[in-house]
Amino acid sequence: MRFEGTLTQWNDERGFGFITPVPAGQAVFVHISAFARDGLRPQLNEALSFEITLNRDGKKQAVMVRRDLSAIAAPSSAPAHTRHRTGPARSEPKGLPTRIVVFVIACALLVAAYWHFDRRTQRAAAARAEAVAQSLKAPQQRALAAPAQPLASLYRCDGRQHCSQMTSCSEAKFFLQNCPDTKMDGNGDGVPCEQQWCTHPLAK
């Protein structure tokens, strides 16, 4: 059987109070667990309906408590602690766009830092590659720029006279042109050692 009543006492910290039946009757103990779990705290003078059972001590206790939703005060007249609890929930959507903006800015900064680092790495690698290429080209350029060494600095007259004592056509020509008493041009045409070293017209 259900009864009607009003919440006349309530201890919010300990979670219990008393309901006074209407039109008159003895106050009945009620625990927070008897209320529906709808997130609303019990309020003094709130109209309720309930059933009665006996607890372990044999005393009456209200169970299956229901609120008269039509009598619940509007949000503007709600107790201060209720308005305080609902405050953060209302402000939560305002904080979400700010976090999104901060996240986007952080991502943009990370991308810019990576791009800058990557460009520096590429420039350093290009500079190293260019330095290696220059170091490889330098000996070739010096070799091309160096003047041909004259024959006089390669050979010297040391008393040799015959083709069998020569090692190349250029050496035979040097001895024929610069050293006395050579016997390497039998026909006197200016080409020495034609059978050994200077047999080809382009031989050197």
Buried (B, 14 or more C-beta within 10 A) or exposed (E): EEBBBBBEEBEBEEBBBBBBBEEEEEBBBBBBEBBEEEEBBBBEEBBBBBBBEEEEEEEEBBBEBBBEEEEBEEEEEBEEEBEEEEEEEEEEEEEEEEEEEEEEEEEEEEEEEEEEEEEEEEEEEEEEEEEEEEEEEEEEEEEEEEEEEEBEEEBEEEEBBEBEBBEBBBBBBBBBEEBEEBEBBEEEEEBBBBEBBBEEEEBE
